[in-house]
């Protein structure tokens, strides 16, 4: 291999690839980035066997070739080089990185051991703006279970519904659903994207400008844009029929400024107990909405917030983190908290945005 390419483009592609690499003592090549020099470009691949990443970088190729190089070392080295317009790569049994002021060599691993990355056929393809798909994932993924005991709960469910793509996640204590309007969306089978893969999918797709091509298969979902290809395993399971647990009728409702709620929850972090418990008291008859946090070894705090209240008086205890988590997904300035009664969940929505629904179960006293 003998190539020359623009340093910042190579550095960006290596950074993306490095994040996908895996650590496996039985297959050390997973910690490498696979680099193939072809006519006019470099092809970079990385995988941890759960996610697969592929990207191309324009390059002047004098001699084609393939190497598998430790991704962390190469990425960090290229990123910390003095800013040069271009970098040369040459390989034999090692990879030489050459600039005007330096020459370094990095040992390679046998590229023949590098796993293949599944290329999904274009038979099941959908398209939508990348920022919309990212928005859907960000709105719900924190509600997934971090435990792998029930894989269907440790995932984000994605499915079509009329002219919308729906994203949903639940860990059985809370539930988040986000609907993204799309034009001309064709039907597809619902897919469950593993929770542990979502952060990397978000990170890669945030680089995309415009539309991303989404491909589906029974065991994989893939995303393609601007010479970048990312594929993820999907969960084989049945997502809960979650809409049956969303209350249809409510006994109490509070509408308040989102920023006021965020600030009061920040105070609760100081005084809350080991269970992150905050007590919420709504008294429409007294026109009072308050949050109380207690810590036996520190003290307690009660914060009263301005709110528009209706219905019966209500009290409930919640994990304050579960409430705080959802507020970043609400674009509206005001939020509504709707209570269905004792031991029933609270439903949180943006006042002017009905595309997002969040449900939290109360804690036992």
N, C-alpha and C positions, 0 to 999 in steps of 0.2 A: 504494500500500500504506500502510495505517495500522493498526498493531497494538500491543498491550501484552502482555507476558508476564513470567513470573517469571525473575529474573536467573540464579539458579543452575541452573535447568533448561535455559535457553538456553545458558549457558556450557558445561554438560556436553555437550550435543548438538553444539555447535560444535567442541569439543575432539575428539570422536569423528570428526566429519566432516573436520576439518583433517588428521588423520593419513592419510586415504584419498586426499586430493587428489594430483594429479600435476604434474610439471614438464615442459612440452612447449612449446618455442619456437614450433612451428607451430600449436599450439592452446592459447593462453594461458588460455582459459576453464577449463581443467582445474585451474588453481590456485585456482579459485573454489568457493564453496559456493553452491548453487542454493537460494534461499529462496522458497517460494510460500505466500502467506497465503490460507487457505481458511476456511470457516465453522468457527470454534471452535478452530483450530490453525494452527501453522506447519509446513510440510513442508520438511525440509532434505535436500539430496542432495549427494553428492560422489562423484567417480570418478577413477581413474587409467587407465581402460580395461581394467585387469586385475581390479580390485575395484570394486564399486559399493556405496554406503552410502546408506541412507535412514532418516530418523527423524522422528517428529512431536513437537511441543512444544505443550502446551495454550496458547491465547492468546485474548485478546479482540480480535476482528477488526472494526474499523470500516470498513475499505476493503480489498478483496482486491487482490492484485497479485503480481508475480514480479520478483525481482532476482537477479543473479549477482554476488557480492561476493568480493574476495580473502579467502580463508579465513584465512590467517595473520594478517592485520591485524585482521579482525573478531574472531576468537577471542581473540587476545592482548588486544585492547582491552576486550572484555566481561569477561574474566577478571580484569583489573587495575582495573576500576572499583571505587570505594568500594562496600561492600556496600549494595545497595538492594533493596527488596522486588521492584520491577518495573523493566522497561526498555521504552521505547517505540521503535518502528522506523517511520520514514516514508520513502517513496521517491518520487522523480521520476526525474531522470537520475542522481541520487546517492542514497545511503542515509544518512539521518539517524538517529543514535542519541541518544536524549534521556533524561536522568535528571533528578532534582530539582536536581542541582548542575552538570550539564554538557550540552552539545550538540555533537556532532561529526558531520562528514559524511565519507563514504568513497565514492570513485568506483566506479562499477559497470561491468561489461562486458556486452555484448549477451547476454541470457539465451537468445536463440534459438539461439546456437551451442553451448549446453550439450548434451552427448550424453545419449541416453536410457539408463536403467538397465534391463536386461532383467528382466521380471517372470515368474518361472518358474511354470508352471501347477501346480495342486495334484494332478496325476494321480499323481506319484511322490513321496509325502510319508512321512517317518518322524519319530517323535518320541522324544526321550530327554532326561534331565536335562542341562542345559547344562554343569554342572560335570563330568559324566562325559565328555562330548565333549572338553572342554578338557583333562581329565586324560589322555585318550588321545593328544591331539596333543602335549602337553608331554612325555609319556613317550618319544616317538620322534623328534620333528622335527629335533633336533640331529644326527641320524645321516644326514640327507639330504645329497646332494652340493651344494656351493655353486656348482658349475660348471653352465652350461646346455647343455653339449655333448651330454649325454644327458639330456633332459628327464625321462624316466621315473625316473632316479636323483635328480633334483633335485625330489623331490616326496614327499608322504606318501600312502601307499596306504591306503584305507579300504574295508573289505568286511565283509559279514555271514558268520557261521559258527555255525550252530545257534542258541544263545541268547546269542550274544556279538557285539559289534562289534569288529573287529580293526583295529588301526592298525600300520602297518609302514613303516620307512624304512631305506635303505641307501645308502652311497656306494661300495660294493664293498670297503672296508677294514673296515667295521663294519656291524652290523645291529641294529636294535631292533624288538621286537614287543611290543605291549601289547594285552591282551584285556579288554574291558569288558563285564560281564554286563548284559544288557538284557532286559526283559520284552516278549513279543509282538512282537519285531522281525521285520518282513517282509523277504523277500529283496530285494536291489537289486544292480545291476551295480557292480563295484568301481570306485572313482573315485580319481584321482590329483590331489591338491591341490598346486599349485605351492608349493615351499618358501618363496619370497619372499612369499607371501600368508599363510602360516600365522601369523606373529607378529601380524598385524592381526586375523585371525580370532579368535585367542586373546584379544586385548585387548578386542574387542567382546563376545565371548561371556562374558567374566568379569563383565560387568555384569548378565548375565541371572540372574534368580531363577526357579527352577523349570525347566519343560520348554521346550526349544527345538524349533521345527518345522524339519526339514531337508528341502529339496526337491532333487530330482535331475533333470537333463536330460543330453543327450549332451555338451554343451559347458560346462555350468555346474553349480555347486552353490550353494544359497542357504540362509540361516538367517533365521528370523523369530521374534521374541518381543517382547512389550510395545511394539508400535508401531515397533520397529526391524527393518530388513530389510537383510541383507548378502548380496551375491552375489560369487562368485569364478569365474574361468575354471578349467577343469580340463584336465589334460594329456592329449593324445591319444597314448597309447602303451601298451605292455605292461609291467607291473611284473615283475621277475625272479621265477622260481619259487624263492624264497629258502629254503624249508624243506628242500630237498634238500641244502643245504650245512651245515645244523645237525647236528653229530655226534650219533650215537645212543648211542655207547659212549665211555667215558672211562677213561683210565689213571691219572689223578691228580686228587684233589679236595682243596680247602682251604676250610674254613668259618671265618670270622672276623668280628669286630664291624665293622659298616660304618663307625662313627666312627673306629676305629683306622686303617682303610684310607684314609679321607679325610684324616686328619692326616698320615699318612706320604706321601701324594701331594702335599700342600702343601709338605712339606720337599723333595720331589723337584723341585718347580718352581725351587727355589733352585740346585740343583746339576746340573740336566739340561743336555744339550747343545743345539745348534741344532735337532736333530730331535726334541726333547722325549722322548728315549729313557730308559726306566727298565728295569732288568734285574730279573726276578722269579725267585727261586730257591726251589723247594719240595723239601724233603728229609724225607719222612715217617720215614725210617729214623733220622734224627738229630733229629726233632721240631723242624724249623726252617723258618720261612717268612720270607724277607727280600726287601727292595727295595733296589736299589743304583742311584744316579744319579751320573754322572761328567761333569765339565766340565774340559777340559784347561787352561783359563785360570783356573779358580777352585778346583777340588778335587773331592772326592767324598764321598758319604754312603751309609752302609748302615744301614737300619732293620730290626730284627727284630720281628716281630709275633706275638702269641699266636694260635694257630690250631689247629683240629682237622684233622689231615692224614691222608690215606689214599692207598694206591696206590704207584706208582713215583716215584722222584725225577724232577724236571723243572726245566728252565730255559728262559726265553723272554724276549725283549725286546719292549716295547710302547711306543707313544706314550702317555705317562701321561695326557694330556688326554682321550684316547679312553676310558680307564677311569674317570676322574673324572667325565666328562659324564653317565654313566649312573646314578650313585649317587643323584642327586636324584629319579630315577624309582622308586627302591626304597623302599617304606615299612617294610620289615622292619628290625629292629635288626642282624640278621646276614645276611651274604651268602655265597654259595658260588661258588667259582671252579673250574670243571671243565676239565681239560686232556685233549685227545684224542691228544696225542703231538707230536713235533717238527714244526715248520712247520704245525701244525694250529691252528685257532682255539681261543681260550678262551671258554667260555660262562659268563656271570655271571647269577645269579638271586638273588632274595630267598629266604631259607630258608623263611619261612612264607607266601610269596606267589608262586604259580606263574603268575600272570597276565602277568608280565613276563619276557621273555627277551632277553638282550643278547649279541652275539657280536663278538669283536675278533680280527682277524688279527695274528699277531706280526710284528715288524719283522726284516729281515735284519740280521745283525751288521755 
